[in-house]
Amino acid sequence: MSENRFAYFIEALETLENLLHAETQAIAAKDLDTIDSIMSQKDDCLKNLLSAKDKLHGDPRNNDLANQRIDFVMNLQARNAKSFEILKDKTSERNNQKSTLSTNDGKARSAYLNN
């Protein structure tokens, strides 16, 4: 593998890792706007990473450093996906409860005003 191409690949992988750490924090803070922004940045970063991988003359998994980092990034992505799914479910559940409460409030108000 060319040293420059490999270095660029590792740099792209590190950038993705940093975005994943930021995403972890945004999920913990329940900051949906930041999560959305980071997801967009991750898409761009993944394109760069795949482009860098395509320019390598071998499998980056054959390098111990790259292999460890790839595994770490994939595990971090899986953990974030699971955490985001939980956040999404909780947010959806809360919105459904608010909707039900609003409907019940409206029914109670209508019943009160009609009697």
Residue, then its C-alpha position, 0 to 999 in steps of 0.5 A: m500500500s502506498e504510504n500517502r494513500f494509506a495515511y489518507f485512508i487512516e485520516a478519513l477513518e479518524t474523521l469518521e470516528n470523531l463524528l461518531h463520538a460527536e454523534t454519541q454526545a448528541i444522542a445522549a443530549k437528545d439534540l436532534d438538530t445536531i444529530d441530523s447535522i452529524m448524520s449528513q457529515k457522516d455521509d460525506c465522510l463515508k464517501n471520502l473513506l470509501s474513495a480512499k479505500d478504493k485507491l488502496h492497492g490492498d485490503p486495509r484489514n491486512n494492516d493491524l492498525a487499520n483493522q483495529r480502527i475499522d472494528f472500533v468504528m464499526n462497533l461505535q456505529a452499531r452502538n450509536a444506531k442502537s442508542f438512536e433507535i431507543l431515542k427515536d422510540k422514546t420520542s415517538e412514544r412521548n409524542n403519542q402520549k401528548s397527542t392522546l392527552s390533547t385529544n382527551d383534553g379536547k373531548a373533556r372541554s367539548a363535553y364541558l362546554n356542551n353541558 
